[in-house]
């Protein structure tokens, strides 16, 4: 249940970024969902591998708990990943927006000279 709220927040967070830079909202929203789920799955796979290496008998025990310390750490790890990718995209979009007007201005000057 908590993951659903985090996914909704990540979707809106990335949709706001898309709106600021004139991109398609749902593309970046789905990217946020994919990043969150990817980090969550990667963390759980790494944790499960660690658990099997340190305690080989844990393969036969299936004691899933929906709200545990490991899940909370996984949520924080995934939120951190979403936040880091958000800032990378924000920097990329800022660089693109700075380059774009200069290119258009140079092109206008070339059309007048032709």
C-alpha angles and dihedrals in degrees: 000000000000090000090058091057091047091050092051091049092048091049093053092043092056093040088058089052090051091050092052093053100035098252129138108280100211093049092060091038091057089045089057091051091049093048092049094048092044093053091044093051093044091051093049092048091050092047092048091050090050090049093050092047094050096040115021092186090065089082090075096047118080106187103155117181118189095210114037139136091259091054091050091050089048090052091051091047091050093045089051090052092050090048093049093050089046091058092045090053091045091054091047093050092047091053090049092049092050093050096044100067092047091053091050092049092051090049092052090053091051092052092054092050093050 
